């Protein structure tokens, strides 16, 4: 089975962090977002992945080749941002059978074992999550047997609460690519983009059966506030790590303090990750993701995401700082 991972987007909702780091490499629970998905693929026995890249593509390629050398990895640039259908179309030369398509804006708790249980004759699986705020999502409408009939973007009426999460298994790849070609071949697009969901509708309209499976958990990593919420979930479900040493430190769980971080006269947590080599001195920090080799001093921070090699001194409130930034409050003490 081949895997296609589209990740060409610029991650504009996560700026300034994505000015220097591609969204899939932002850390949550102490690790890059995409590493959780790649680890799942290792366990699934996947050997070949097609990455559809674009923005900061060199950093994606370098990370995958360095951290996951066992994968046969292909990197294809989506030079024109023409949507999800256009992205998957670029993988066609590498696909000769069943495929798994994964978008990495989110993490999920999905039973991929459903692939092995899919009845003969079914064309694929779309995973979904039941949500209350269905108006915010594309929702999948199903028949009485749990098969997709259509996908509706941001419906006003509760025709379905099954949100489309961006995880798909397609057994009939030939029909999928015919659907993509039909979608891209339309005279008009939606804001210059063509959507993979329209290709799924083509498949349905041509007799395919696409099974809908619910996931247990679905965790957004596409905005600062949801990245922090996902960070908390990961800390509460196995990624927590207490500090080693420190002086005059008060910890409120859950936290993850990487080895090599230095804590002095600090209150840390809940929901805080601190990267290796970072120093927190005379500060109160909660609900924050802090990168590596940064310095937080005489500060009171909450709901903040801070990159690597950042200096924060004498600041109170919520801040968003990318790598190599510096912010000094009016009452900040001098270095030393």
C-alpha positions in Angstrom: 0.0 0.0 0.0 1.3 3.5 -1.0 0.7 6.5 1.2 0.1 10.0 0.0 0.7 12.9 2.4 -0.1 16.4 1.0 1.6 19.1 3.0 2.3 22.0 0.7 0.3 24.6 2.6 1.9 27.7 4.1 0.1 27.4 7.5 -0.9 31.0 7.6 -3.1 30.6 10.7 0.1 29.6 12.7 2.2 32.6 11.8 4.7 33.8 12.9 5.8 30.2 13.7 5.4 29.0 10.1 7.5 31.8 8.7 10.5 29.6 9.5 9.1 26.2 10.3 6.7 24.2 8.1 3.4 23.5 9.9 4.0 19.7 10.0 7.3 20.2 11.9 5.9 22.4 14.7 6.2 20.5 17.9 3.3 19.3 20.1 3.8 17.0 23.0 7.6 17.5 22.5 7.6 16.2 18.9 6.9 17.4 15.4 3.2 17.0 14.5 4.0 14.7 11.5 6.1 12.4 13.5 3.1 10.9 15.2 1.6 10.0 11.9 4.8 8.6 10.5 5.3 6.4 13.5 1.8 5.0 12.9 2.7 4.2 9.4 5.9 2.4 10.5 3.7 0.2 12.8 1.3 -0.4 9.9 4.1 -1.7 7.8 4.1 1.0 5.2 7.3 1.3 3.2 6.6 3.9 0.5 5.3 7.4 0.9 4.7 10.2 -1.6 5.0 13.6 0.1 3.4 16.5 -1.8 5.5 19.4 -0.7 5.6 23.2 -1.4 6.3 25.8 1.2 9.7 25.2 3.0 9.9 21.9 1.2 13.6 21.4 1.9 13.0 21.3 5.6 10.3 18.6 5.2 12.6 16.5 3.0 15.6 16.9 5.3 13.5 15.8 8.3 12.0 12.7 6.7 15.3 11.5 5.2 17.1 12.1 8.5 14.5 10.7 11.0 12.8 8.0 8.8 15.5 6.7 6.4 13.7 3.3 6.1 10.9 4.8 4.1 11.1 4.9 0.3 10.1 8.6 0.1 9.2 10.5 -3.0 8.9 14.3 -2.8 6.8 16.1 -5.4 6.4 19.8 -5.4 2.9 21.3 -5.7 4.0 24.5 -7.4 0.5 25.8 -8.0 -1.8 25.6 -5.0 -4.8 24.2 -6.8 -6.4 22.3 -3.9 -6.4 18.9 -2.5 -7.4 17.2 -5.7 -4.5 18.8 -7.5 -2.2 17.7 -4.7 -3.2 14.0 -4.8 -3.1 14.1 -8.7 0.7 14.7 -8.4 1.1 11.4 -6.7 -0.4 9.4 -9.6 2.9 8.3 -11.2 3.8 6.5 -8.0 0.5 4.8 -7.3 -0.3 1.4 -8.8 -2.7 0.0 -6.3 -4.4 0.8 -3.0 -3.4 4.0 -1.2 -3.9 5.8 2.0 -4.2 9.6 1.9 -3.4 11.5 5.1 -3.6 15.3 5.7 -1.4 16.3 8.6 -3.3 19.3 10.0 -4.7 17.0 12.7 -3.8 14.0 14.8 -6.3 11.2 15.2 -7.0 8.0 17.1 -8.1 5.8 14.2 -8.6 2.1 13.8 -6.6 1.5 10.6 -7.3 -2.2 11.1 -10.6 -1.4 9.4 -8.7 -1.6 6.1 -8.2 -5.3 6.5 -11.9 -5.8 7.4 -13.3 -3.9 4.4 -15.7 -6.1 2.4 -14.8 -7.2 -1.1 -16.2 -4.9 -3.6 -16.0 -1.8 -1.4 -13.9 1.0 -3.0 -12.5 2.5 0.2 -12.9 4.1 3.7 -13.4 7.7 4.8 -12.7 8.3 8.5 -14.9 10.9 10.3 -15.5 12.3 13.7 -18.9 13.1 15.2 -19.0 16.8 16.3 -21.5 19.2 17.8 -20.4 22.3 15.8 -21.1 20.7 12.5 -21.4 24.1 10.8 -17.6 24.5 10.9 -16.8 21.5 8.9 -17.4 19.5 5.7 -19.7 16.7 6.9 -20.2 13.3 5.4 -23.8 12.2 4.8 -24.2 8.4 5.0 -26.9 5.9 4.1 -28.4 3.4 6.5 -25.5 1.0 6.0 -22.8 3.5 6.9 -21.7 4.4 3.3 -21.1 7.9 2.0 -23.8 9.4 -0.1 -22.3 13.0 -0.2 -20.1 15.5 1.5 -21.5 18.9 2.3 -19.3 21.9 3.3 -20.4 23.8 6.4 -24.1 22.9 6.4 -26.6 25.2 8.1 -28.9 22.3 9.0 -27.8 19.2 10.9 -27.9 16.9 7.9 -24.9 15.1 9.5 -22.5 15.5 12.4 -19.8 13.4 10.9 -16.9 15.8 10.2 -14.5 14.9 7.4 -11.0 14.6 9.1 -8.7 14.2 6.1 -7.9 10.4 6.4 -8.9 8.1 3.5 -8.1 4.6 2.3 -8.8 4.0 -1.4 -8.8 0.5 -2.8 -10.0 1.5 -6.4 -7.2 3.9 -7.2 -8.1 4.0 -10.9 -11.6 5.3 -10.2 -10.2 7.8 -7.8 -7.9 9.3 -10.4 -10.7 9.4 -13.0 -12.7 11.3 -10.4 -9.8 13.7 -9.8 -9.4 14.2 -13.6 -13.1 15.0 -13.9 -12.9 17.4 -11.0 -9.9 19.3 -12.3 -11.4 19.2 -15.8 -14.4 21.3 -14.8 -14.7 24.7 -16.4 -14.7 26.4 -13.0 -13.1 25.8 -9.7 -13.8 27.0 -6.2 -11.6 29.9 -5.6 -8.9 28.4 -7.9 -8.9 25.1 -5.9 -10.2 21.6 -6.7 -11.3 19.4 -3.9 -10.6 15.7 -3.3 -14.1 15.4 -1.9 -15.5 16.1 -5.3 -13.5 13.2 -6.7 -15.1 11.0 -3.9 -18.5 12.2 -5.1 -17.6 11.2 -8.6 -16.7 7.7 -7.3 -20.0 7.4 -5.6 -21.9 8.6 -8.6 -20.2 5.9 -10.7 -21.2 3.1 -8.4 -18.4 3.0 -5.8 -19.1 2.2 -2.1 -17.1 4.2 0.3 -17.4 3.1 3.9 -17.4 5.7 6.7 -15.6 4.8 9.9 -15.6 7.0 13.0 -12.4 7.8 14.9 -12.2 7.9 18.7 -10.2 11.1 18.8 -9.5 14.0 16.4 -7.1 16.8 17.5 -6.5 19.9 15.5 -3.0 21.3 15.0 -3.9 24.1 12.6 -4.2 27.1 15.0 -2.3 28.3 18.1 -5.2 27.7 20.4 -6.0 24.2 19.1 -2.3 23.3 19.0 -2.2 24.1 22.7 -5.4 22.0 23.3 -3.8 19.1 21.4 -0.6 19.5 23.5 -2.6 19.1 26.6 -4.3 16.0 25.3 -0.9 14.4 24.5 0.5 15.3 27.9 -2.5 13.8 29.6 -2.3 10.6 27.6 1.3 9.5 27.9 3.7 12.3 26.7 4.2 14.0 30.1 7.7 14.1 31.5 8.6 15.7 34.9 11.7 17.9 35.4 15.0 16.5 36.5 16.3 18.7 39.2 15.7 22.4 39.4 15.7 24.9 42.3 12.6 26.4 44.0 10.3 24.9 41.3 6.6 24.3 41.5 5.1 22.0 38.9 1.4 21.7 38.1 0.8 18.6 35.9 0.6 17.8 33.1 4.0 19.1 31.8 6.8 17.8 29.7 10.2 19.2 30.6 12.9 17.8 28.3 16.3 16.7 29.8 18.7 19.6 29.8 16.1 22.3 30.6 17.0 24.5 33.6 14.3 25.6 36.0 15.0 28.2 38.7 12.4 29.9 41.0 9.7 28.9 38.5 6.1 27.9 38.5 5.4 25.7 35.5 2.1 24.1 34.3 -0.4 23.0 33.7 -0.1 22.1 30.0 3.5 23.2 29.3 6.2 21.6 27.2 9.8 22.9 27.6 12.5 22.0 25.1 16.0 20.8 25.8 18.5 23.6 26.8 15.8 26.1 27.7 16.1 28.1 30.9 13.1 29.3 32.9 14.1 31.6 35.8 11.9 33.7 38.1 8.8 33.0 35.8 5.3 31.7 35.9 4.3 29.7 32.8 1.1 27.8 32.0 -0.6 26.6 28.8 2.5 27.0 26.7 4.8 25.3 24.2 8.4 26.5 24.5 11.1 25.4 22.1 14.8 24.5 22.6 17.6 26.7 23.9 15.3 29.6 24.8 15.4 31.8 27.9 12.3 32.9 29.9 13.1 35.2 32.7 11.0 37.4 35.1 7.9 36.7 33.0 4.3 35.5 33.5 3.2 33.7 30.4 0.0 31.9 29.4 -1.5 30.6 26.1 1.9 31.1 24.4 3.9 29.3 21.7 7.6 30.1 21.7 10.2 28.8 19.2 13.8 27.9 19.5 16.6 30.3 20.6 14.1 32.9 21.9 14.6 35.4 24.7 11.6 36.6 26.8 12.3 38.8 29.7 9.9 40.9 31.9 6.8 40.1 29.9 3.3 39.3 31.1 0.5 37.8 29.0 0.2 35.7 25.9 2.9 35.8 23.2 3.6 34.1 19.9 7.3 34.1 19.0 9.1 32.3 16.2 12.7 31.1 16.3 15.4 33.6 17.2 13.0 36.2 18.4 13.5 38.5 21.5 11.0 40.4 23.5 11.8 42.5 26.6 9.3 44.1 28.8 9.6 47.7 30.2 10.7 46.4 33.6 12.9 43.6 32.3 16.1 43.1 34.3 19.4 43.2 32.5 21.0 39.9 31.5 23.0 38.0 34.1 
